[in-house]
Amino acid sequence: MADTESQLTGFLKRAAAGDSEAREQAFATAYDELHRLANIAMRTERHDHTLQATALVNEAAIRLLGQNTEWANRRHFFGIAANAMRRILVDHARARNAEKRGGGMKRIELSGHVAPRMNVDLDAVLTLDDLLTKLETLDKRKSRVVELRYFAGLEETQIADVLGVSRSTVSKDWAFTRAWLSVRLGELEATDG
């Protein structure tokens, strides 16, 4: 694992210096970890989801390789990859929802821990994405905590590592954000009902 981490760091440094081959090598080196993250993200989707973990990783790789993002380090790389996976899942939900043309907004339950959810409502994913976009304008880190927890399935210690903060900061951000989302979702239900 340590060898893979140091290899990835080396590729990211070369990629930041403009080496396009190193960008591709970074993805190849990180593929197993990205696939693990994609599997976690897919556990939160409904059981009949048409997108598979491998397709999610490949789509994320295509999007990220197509950008000229300079990854500062391993944490930055995986943070951007988790964001790309979120965007892909949200885009997929929007496309599927557009096909169905149905339903109002649904309540989203954010438990104290991440548990596999097999039948996530498409509207719930879109509602959560809209609220995270609003939260991002107020506090980007808190938005990232939810994104990494809900969409990437990371635990608090992993999130702390990705964001470069303490685990207690992540715990506080998670608690605050759950309360903030609960209030916003209650407002949406009140206007919807």
Order of alpha helices (4+ residues) and beta strands (2+ residues): alpha-alpha-alpha-alpha-alpha-alpha-alpha-alpha
